[in-house]
Every structure is written in structure tokens, then in C-alpha cells.
Amino acid sequence: MDDDLACLTYLLAYDDSAGRLYDRPRTRLLVRAATLIDLASHGLPGEDGGRDWKRLVHRRRGQTLTEVEDRLVAAGTAGVLAPRTRFGTRRVTVTDHAALAAVRARVSGALHGDGPVTALPMADAALLALAAAGGIRAVVSRRDRRTYRARIDACTDSLATLAPGLDRAVRTLPTTMIAAQGGMGGG
């Protein structure tokens, strides 16, 4: 699981004190974006000049989140709790607290490091970009976002080396998350 960007992103979005994700709809988008970044780092998927990443982030995001949870359960990093009600949904809880601490330490190291962003492993730069775009304050506080804005932007920009337009898709995730939750416009 050390190199599974989607699983690591899920762990970043997990609130250990509450025993659940900070925000499930937001995590769906982050995990889907992480999956696409992972695919792009391996030369997939084919993409049309940087225009279709946003659409791909929206596609199958719920199914992608379920698949990531299943991988975490299979790896022994998470467990499934019984639903609270008869018609409730399954509840996934992270049981490997060391894995949570390790991924947060990786992102903290990427954020607070003094070396150039180009020296960071691509996965660490991607995790930092996703944590910042997703507003995961346990990892990237508001103060950190202001203080390290240039470093976060450089990590986000580095995604363009994997595929043109991927950086823009991650950069627009905050707006996409608001829209997905019904916060943009109304009628």
C-alpha cells in the first residue's frame, strides 16, 4: 500500500478521533483524483490535451471510494463495522493508526521540507497537492496554506509533468467540491 496513492489519500482524509472520514463526498473526489494521478504516472489514461480531467474526476467517484475502502480492508489497514440501523450503510474504520501517522508525516515532510519540490517523490508532491486542494486541515492548516503557498503551488504544478491539465483539475477541486455538494447556484 506504500505506493497506492488513492489509499494514502483516503488515510489523509480520515479523522482518527471521530473514527470516520472528515467529509465523505469530498473524499470521493480526492480519491478519484488520486487514482487518476496514479494512472497518469504509469502513462494512462489517454487524455485530450488537458481538457477532460475534470470530467474524469467526477466519473465513478463513489465506486472508486468503495474500491479503495475494500483494498484497505483487504490489507488489514481498515475494518468494516456493522451499520447502525437496519437499512444503514457499512462503516469503514481505519485500524492501523501507524499507517495514518506515516502518511501524515510524509505530507508534513513534503510541506515543511527545505529541499526543492523537484527533489520530492511524485507521490509525496501529489499527496500534498491533494491535501491542500481538499482542505484537509489536519494535514495542511489554513496557516500552512498561506505560509507555504508557493511550495503547494509548485507541487500542484508538478502534476502537469505527468499529463497536461492534471494540475488544473487538482487546482479546481475546491470549486468542484462546493458544486458537488450543491453550494454553487441554486434555483
VENJOWO-V287703 format. One record per residue. N is the residue number from 1. SS is DSSP state (2 for helix, 1 for strand, 0 for the rest). PHI is phi as a letter, one per 30 degrees, with the letter a starting at -180 (none if undefined). D_FIRST is the distance of its C-alpha to the first C-alpha in whole Angstrom. Layout:
# VENJOWO-V287703
<<N & SS & PHI & D_FIRST> <N & SS & PHI & D_FIRST>>
This chain:
# VENJOWO-V287703
<<1 & 0 & none & 0> <2 & 0 & e & 4> <3 & 0 & c & 5> <4 & 0 & d & 5> <5 & 2 & e & 8> <6 & 2 & d & 9> <7 & 2 & d & 7> <8 & 2 & d & 8> <9 & 2 & d & 11> <10 & 2 & e & 12> <11 & 2 & d & 11> <12 & 2 & d & 14> <13 & 0 & d & 16> <14 & 1 & c & 16> <15 & 1 & c & 19> <16 & 0 & d & 19> <17 & 0 & d & 23> <18 & 0 & c & 23> <19 & 0 & i & 20> <20 & 1 & a & 20> <21 & 1 & d & 19> <22 & 0 & e & 21> <23 & 0 & a & 22> <24 & 2 & d & 21> <25 & 2 & e & 23> <26 & 2 & d & 22> <27 & 2 & d & 18> <28 & 2 & e & 18> <29 & 2 & d & 20> <30 & 2 & d & 17> <31 & 2 & d & 14> <32 & 2 & d & 16> <33 & 2 & d & 17> <34 & 2 & d & 14> <35 & 2 & d & 13> <36 & 2 & d & 16> <37 & 2 & d & 16> <38 & 2 & d & 13> <39 & 2 & d & 15> <40 & 2 & d & 18> <41 & 2 & d & 16> <42 & 0 & c & 16> <43 & 0 & i & 20> <44 & 0 & b & 20> <45 & 0 & d & 21> <46 & 0 & d & 25> <47 & 0 & b & 26> <48 & 0 & c & 30> <49 & 0 & h & 31> <50 & 0 & i & 28> <51 & 0 & c & 30> <52 & 0 & c & 28> <53 & 2 & d & 25> <54 & 2 & d & 26> <55 & 2 & d & 27> <56 & 2 & d & 23> <57 & 2 & d & 22> <58 & 2 & d & 24> <59 & 0 & d & 23> <60 & 0 & h & 22> <61 & 2 & d & 20> <62 & 2 & d & 20> <63 & 2 & d & 19> <64 & 2 & d & 16> <65 & 2 & d & 15> <66 & 2 & d & 16> <67 & 2 & d & 14> <68 & 2 & d & 11> <69 & 2 & d & 12> <70 & 2 & d & 12> <71 & 2 & d & 9> <72 & 2 & d & 8> <73 & 2 & d & 11> <74 & 2 & d & 11> <75 & 0 & d & 8> <76 & 0 & i & 10> <77 & 0 & d & 9> <78 & 1 & b & 12> <79 & 1 & b & 15> <80 & 1 & c & 18> <81 & 1 & c & 22> <82 & 0 & d & 25> <83 & 0 & d & 26> <84 & 0 & d & 29> <85 & 0 & b & 32> <86 & 0 & e & 33> <87 & 0 & c & 32> <88 & 0 & d & 29> <89 & 0 & c & 25> <90 & 0 & d & 22> <91 & 1 & c & 21> <92 & 1 & c & 17> <93 & 1 & b & 17> <94 & 1 & d & 14> <95 & 0 & c & 15> <96 & 0 & c & 12> <97 & 2 & d & 14> <98 & 2 & d & 13> <99 & 2 & d & 10> <100 & 2 & d & 12> <101 & 2 & d & 14> <102 & 2 & d & 12> <103 & 2 & d & 11> <104 & 2 & d & 15> <105 & 2 & d & 16> <106 & 2 & e & 14> <107 & 2 & d & 16> <108 & 2 & d & 19> <109 & 2 & d & 19> <110 & 2 & d & 19> <111 & 2 & d & 22> <112 & 2 & c & 24> <113 & 0 & d & 23> <114 & 0 & c & 27> <115 & 0 & d & 26> <116 & 0 & d & 26> <117 & 2 & d & 23> <118 & 2 & d & 23> <119 & 2 & d & 22> <120 & 0 & d & 19> <121 & 0 & d & 16> <122 & 2 & e & 16> <123 & 2 & d & 12> <124 & 2 & d & 14> <125 & 2 & d & 17> <126 & 2 & d & 16> <127 & 2 & d & 14> <128 & 2 & d & 17> <129 & 2 & d & 19> <130 & 2 & d & 18> <131 & 2 & d & 18> <132 & 2 & d & 22> <133 & 2 & d & 22> <134 & 0 & d & 21> <135 & 0 & i & 23> <136 & 0 & d & 21> <137 & 0 & d & 23> <138 & 0 & d & 21> <139 & 0 & c & 20> <140 & 0 & b & 22> <141 & 0 & d & 26> <142 & 2 & e & 29> <143 & 2 & d & 30> <144 & 2 & d & 27> <145 & 2 & d & 27> <146 & 2 & d & 31> <147 & 2 & d & 31> <148 & 0 & c & 28> <149 & 2 & e & 29> <150 & 2 & d & 29> <151 & 2 & d & 26> <152 & 2 & d & 24> <153 & 2 & d & 26> <154 & 2 & d & 25> <155 & 2 & d & 22> <156 & 2 & d & 22> <157 & 2 & d & 25> <158 & 2 & d & 23> <159 & 2 & d & 21> <160 & 2 & d & 24> <161 & 2 & d & 24> <162 & 0 & d & 21> <163 & 0 & a & 23> <164 & 0 & e & 27> <165 & 0 & j & 27> <166 & 2 & d & 23> <167 & 2 & d & 24> <168 & 2 & d & 27> <169 & 2 & d & 25> <170 & 2 & d & 22> <171 & 2 & d & 26> <172 & 0 & c & 27> <173 & 2 & e & 24> <174 & 2 & e & 26> <175 & 2 & d & 29> <176 & 2 & d & 28> <177 & 2 & d & 26> <178 & 2 & d & 30> <179 & 2 & d & 31> <180 & 2 & d & 29> <181 & 0 & c & 30> <182 & 0 & i & 33> <183 & 0 & c & 34> <184 & 0 & c & 36> <185 & 0 & i & 39> <186 & 0 & l & 41> <187 & 0 & b & 44>>
